Amino acid sequence: GSTAAVPTADTSQVQGLAPKSNWCMPEELRKKGCYPSGCPFPMAALNILLQEDLTIRGGAQLWLYNCGARLKAAGHNVTFLLPADSLIVDDCKQIEGVTVSTYDREAIAETPDLFRPQFTELLGLANVCVTLVRQRRGLFQNVSFVGECISAAGLKTFLVAKTGTPDPTYESCFYGGPLIAKGQCCVITIAEYTKTFIVENMGVPAGLITNVYNGTDTAKFKRTPEMAVEAYKRYPLASECFAVGCIGSFEERKAQSVLLRAAKKLVEDGRLKNIHCLFVGEGPDKQMLLGLIDELGLKDNATIFDFTKEPFYVFERCDIIALPSTGKEGLPNVLLEALAMEKPCVATRAYGMPEVVIDGETGYCFPSGDVDALADSIAKIAAVTPEERKAMAEKGKAMVFREHDKVVQFEKILAIIQEKAAAAAE
């Protein structure tokens, strides 16, 4: 392999656009349940290090960026520690007054010890470090490496590891390394399923794990008469059909074929002859799905539409939303959005999906890949009275607005970060 040069901390004080408003409103947010009881606010400026090992500019990376912007707006000192080729480096440099430090992503995978001084120096200045749990690359796994740096140097820095959908190939050390035994770290999960998986399979104590849902932007999903008119224009299905929406990439793990076979069963047995599956998305399985529609004789019962950035029109056009995935999902945002739009859902009984699709309350779950059970779930909702379906829709919306509002959930995580940083600074 190549010999990596001894790294220097590429750290620069950067100037950019200041956030327009101060977000830290302790009393108001505490009333919403955002701050843990006894959390001392307002507080003095704290030093917070935010670390990510992936280079993409996806949802998790933008979450970290927003986290840094909000913490800086609250008056804290914020440093980002990112790969040099991360696509959010320039975004982070637009936050006024933050520090950005980078490292060679390929070199650290080969010789992580060369980067230990850089990481340890930054961690020594921080009261808390927030990391996003990532897969091991070569000899480097970001969370365990950070934990080892803190432990070896005898630092008081508290480690917060935020993790998404659990991966069975992960190891317990990925959630804090040597700091787990010391209780000097905590894990934030995005679903109760993830928390349970980590406790049962990784041996991390439940007391170190807090579940905070990612949430959805509930303000975007408000139904209007104008929206209904536009929805029928965009998705011109037969007016008397029972529309089952299915939004997502056309790939094997999404299992749209299971929904098509369930629709075929409902047409053939007469329980729901007017079913119409409205698929919206893009991906490698599109031609296969078009062929399956022909093979099953469902040309009048299924239509494929292009990917959209405005899914609320799909929700408005449909009677229910289906998510038949057989692969890894976590807690899909499409379910939260559909429920916020007052649409009952049917979904696979796996991962975090049963946490929001509650049988008989907000929809029905079914075993993974079970065509008959999916057909039964759809038929149950189609068979209830309009009043009963409306009650189901209202329960789903109330749950999302109550437990999955994006702003409130984000503030909960920020409160945890500030609380841990304040304790470490004492």
N, C-alpha and C positions, 0 to 999 in steps of 0.2 A: 504493500500500500504506500501511498504518498506520505511524506513527512510534513506534518502541519507546523506552521510557524507558531511561536508562542504568541497567544492572542493579547491584544491590548483592549482595554474597555473603550469601545467606540461610543463615547458618551458626549452628548452635546445638549446644551441648554437651547431650546428652540422656542421661537415666537410664532404665534398664529392668531386665529380668531378666538376671542374669549367667549365662554358660554354666556348667554344673554341674561340668565337669572340664577340666583342662588337657590339650590334645591333643598337645602337642609332646613326643614320646618319641623322640629322635634315634636311639639305638642300635637300638631295635626296628624303627623305620620304615626305617632304612638297610639292615637285613638283608632287608627286603621289597623293596628296590630303589626306595624312594620318594625318597631323597635322592641327588643327583648325587655322584659321588666327589669328595672334597676339599671338600665343602660344610661350612663351619665352624659347627657347632652345639654347644652352645647359643650364641646370639648376643644382642647388645644390642638394645634396642627400636628398631625401624625405623619410618619414616613411610611409610604405604602409602595411595595414593589409588585408589579403585575407581569406575569411570565406566561408565554405561549410558545410551543415548539413547532406548530404547523406554519406553513408559509401562505396558505390560501387566504382568501378574503370572504369567508363564509359567515354564517350567523353567529357562531361561537366567537370568532375573532372580532366581529363588530360589537358583540356584547362586551368583550374586554375593553375595547376602545371606549364605548359609552360609559363603562364602569370608571375608567380613568378620568374621563371628562367630568363626570358627576362628582367624584371624590375631589378633584382639583377645584371645582366650583365651590365645594364645601370648605375650602381653605386648607386642604391637606397637601403634603408634598408627594408627588406621584412620579414614579420611574417605571418605564416599560423596559422589559428585557426580552428581546425578540431575535429570531434569526435575521441575519443581514439582508436576506432576500425575501423577507416577509412582505406581503402585499399591503399590510396595514401600517408599515413604518411611516410612510408619508402622511397617512391620516393622523397618526399619533403626533406627528410633528406640527400639526395644525392646532393642537391644544396649547393654549398660551401657558408658558411657564413649566411644562413638564420636562423631564429628562428622558432621553431615549438611549438605551445601550443595546448593542447588537453583538452577535457572535456568529462564527462560521458554522452553519448547520451540518455540513458534511464532515468537517474536521472534528467536531465535538463527538460525533458518533464513533470515530476511530480512536481518539485519544481524549476522553473526557477530563482526565486529570490536568491537562494543560489549561483547562478553562476553570478549574477549581478556584484559583485566586480571584478571578474576575467575579464569579458568582458569590464567593464568600465576602468579598469587599462590599458588593451591593446589598447582600443580605445583612451584613453587619450594620448598615445604615438604616435598615428597615425595621419597623415595629411588626409588620405583618407582610407576608408574601402570598399572593393569590396566584395559583397555577391552574391550568386546565389539563386534566389527566390525558396523557397520550401514550401510544404504543411505544415499546422499546425499539430504538433504532441502533443497531450495532451494539456498542457498549454503553449507550446512553438512554436513560429513561428520565424524563424531566423532573417528575415529582420526587422520586426516590433520590435523585442526585441533589436536588435542593435540600431535602431532608438530611442527607449525609453531610452536606456543607454546613448546615446549621448545627448539627450535632457535634461534628468534629471540631468546630471552632468554639463550642460552648456558648453559642448565641442564645439570646432570649426571644429571637424572632419567632412569631407564631405563623404556622403554615396552614393555609386554607386551600384545599384541593377540590375543584369543581369538576364533576364528571357527568357525562351524558349517558347514553344507552350502554349497559354493561357488556363487556366483552369477556367471554369465558377464557380467553388466552391471557388475560391480565393476571398479575400477581399481587399479593397483599401489599408488597412494598410500594406498588404504584400509587398508593393512597396516603403516603407519608413517610415511608421508610422507617428509620430508627425513631422517629418522633411519635409513632403510633403508641409504642410502649410507654413513652414519657407523657402522653396526653398533651403534647405540644402542637397538635394539629387537629383539624376537623375536616370532614368531607361534606360537601353540599351536593345533593343528588337532585335530579329533575323529576323523579317519580318515586312513589313508595315502592314500586316493583324493584327499582334500581337499589334502593336502600336495603331491602330484604335480600336481594341477590348478593350484595357485598358482605352483609353480615353472615349469611349462610355459607358462602363459597370462598370468601377471602379472609374470614376470621377477624375482620375489623369490628371492634366493639360498637354496638348500636348507639351507645352514649356519645360517640364521636361523630355521628352522622346526623345531619339535619336535611330534611327534604323541603325544597323550595321549588315549586313549579315554575317553569319558564314563563308561562302565561301567554296571553294573546292581546292584541290591541283592540279592546272591546269597543273603543270609540269609532272604529272603522266599520263595524258591523251593525248598522241600524237600518231597519227596513223602511222603505218609503213607497208610496204608490208609483212614483216615477221609476223607481228601481224595478218594480214588477213589470211595468210596460217594456222597459229596455230588456229585461231578462227574456221575455217571450219573443222579442225581436231577434236576439242573439241565438236563442236555442228554440227554434220553431218546431216543437214536437206537437203531436196530436193533442188537442185541448183536453180530451177525456182520458188521457193515459195516466198511469201511476208512475211517476218519474223517479227513478233511483239513480242518484248522482254518484259518480266515482271519480275523484280527482287524484292524480298522481302520475308519476313517470311510468311509462309502459315497459316494465321489466319483470323478470320472473318472480322476484320476491313480493311484488305487489299483487300478484295472483288475480288479475282481472278475469282470467279464464274461469275461475271458480264462480264468480258472479254470473258470467254468461251461462254456465251450466245450470246454475240455480234458477235463472230466468227461464231457461228452456223447460225445466221441471214444472215451474209454476204455470207456464202456458199450456203444457201438455195435460196436467192434471186438472186444469180449469180453475184453480184457485185465484189466479191473477192473469187472465188472458190479455189484459191491457197494460201489462208492465212494459216500461221502456227504460233501458239502461243508457244513461247519458255519461259517456266516458270523456274526460277532458285531460289532456296531457300530451306528452311526446316521449319518444324513446324507442329502443331497438325492437320491442315486441309489437309495434303497431301493425305491421303487415300480418303477423301471426294472428292477432286479434281480429283483423278484418276477414281473414280466411276462416276463422272459427265462427264468426257471425254467419257467414255463408253456409258453412258446413252444418250448423245447427238450425238453419232456416229461420234466423232471427232478424232478417233485414227490416222487418216492421217493428222490431222490439229492442233495437240497440243502434246507437249512433256514436261515432267517434268525432270529437271536436278538438281543435288545436289547443295547445297550452295557453293559459291566460294568466295575467297578473291581477285580474279582477275577479276572484273566485266568488264574491258575494252574489254576482249575477247567476252563477251556477246554483248556489244554495237557494236563491229566490225561486228559480224555475223548478226545483225538485221537491218531491214530497218527503223523501228521506235521503240520507247519505250513507253509502256503504264503503267499508274499508276491509277487504278480504285478505289482507296481507298475510303471507306465510313466512316472510323473512323478518329481519330485525327492524323494529320500529320505534321503540321508546314510547313517548307520549305524543302522537302526531298532532301537529298544529291544526290540520284540516278538521279534526274532530272538534276541537275547541271552537274553531270558527263556525262550523256548521251548527253546533249547539247554540252559539251566541246569536245565530240567525234563526233560532227557533225551529230547527230541523232535527227530528229524532234520528238516531244513528244505529246502524248495525255494524259490528266490528268483531274481528278475531279476538278470542279470549286469550290474550297473550300480552306480555310486556306491560306497559302502562295503560293500555286501552280500557280494561275493565274498571279503571279508577274514575273514568268519566262516562263510559257507556254502561249504565247501571240497569240491569234487567228489570223491565217493567216500569222504570222511572224515566230514563232518558233514551231508552232504546233496548237493544238486545245484543248479547255476545254469543258467539258460537265457536266450536272447536276449530282449530286451524285446518283449512283445506276441506272441511265437511260441507259438501254441496247441499245435502238434504237439510242440515241444520241451518245453513244460511237461508235456504228457501223458506224454511219454517219461520225464521226470525222476520223476514220481510213480510210474510203472510200475516203474522200476528199484528204488525203495525197497520197493514192495509185493512185488516178486518175490524179495527176498532172504530167507534163513532168519531165524527169530526170533533166533538167536544172532548173526547178522551185523548185524541191525538194532540189537540191544542193544549191540554193539561200537561202532556208529556213534553211538548215543545217548551212550555213555560218553565217547567222544572229544569230542563237543560240549560236554558238561558240564564236562569237565576243562579244555578251552580257555577257557571263560567264567570259571570260578573262578580260573584261572591268570592270564589276561591282561585280564579285563574286570570285576574286582571294583571296585565303585563307590568304596569307602573307600580302597583302595590307589591307584586312579587319581586321586582327589581329592587325596590327600596328595602325589602326584608334582607336581601343579600348584602346590600350596602351597609345596613345596620349591623349585621353580623361582623363584617369586615372591620368596621369602626370599633365595635365592642372588643374584638380580639386584639386589635392594634392598641387600644387604650390600656387594656390589661397588661400587655407586654411592655408598655412604656412606663408602667408604675415602678 
